[in-house]
Amino acid sequence: MELYLIAHIRQKIWLSAVSIQWQKGDVLILDNLLVQHGRMSFEGPRQMFVSILK
């Protein structure tokens, strides 16, 4: 039962996932808890600037 539940949750998460087509100069602000601490894999150079607000 537990493995079925985990598989079901993972399936629903992937069905609701969205991809963002980044362009130079783009800024993204999000609530990390609402997006389940997730991101897709990435290859290539990047700069990340992080600010945590509470």
Buried (B, 14 or more C-beta within 10 A) or exposed (E): EEEEEEEEEEEEEEEEEEEEEEEEEEEEEEEEEEEEEEEEEEEEEEEEEEEEEE
